[in-house]
Amino acid sequence: MDATSDGGTAQRRDRDTEGRARNARPRDGLGRPLPYGADGVERQPEGVVRRPEETVAEAQALLDAGKPFHAHEVFEDAWKSGPEEERALWRGLAQLAVGLTHSARGNATGGARLLRRGADAVEEWAATEGRAQPYGIDLTHVATWARELAGVVESEARPVDAGSWAPRLGGDGPR
């Protein structure tokens, strides 16, 4: 029998339809849990297989809406379901979205670290694969954006606005 901090009465964990543990608390736009019953932002469905172009379009829309946590989930789906040779690309893009999430939450150290790690990952993937603009993503532009934001986050040490700092994945137009 499991001992718990509540005197031995184990609390039931939220579960998804397959029985996996999943916190059902509502979340805000940056993925932070809110109290049960609060109005939250609708979550991204997990495990969705999309065409790469759909992944990019959906992630860009979420980034533009100031929801980098949700964009990370879209990139994570591509990372987990895509071809092996593209997994490092999607993982790097997911790291960039999480870096923006942490930066918007005020975690300067974690945000800057993930932004730089993601920038390194997408540049390495581009160099290895010889593809600087897969699916219309300008990886050079994205890596430059990430490093610039990492510097801002470290120097200002305060949360950034996720929507105004959202990258343009295609490199066209202002942030």
Order of alpha helices (4+ residues) and beta strands (2+ residues): alpha-alpha-alpha-alpha-alpha
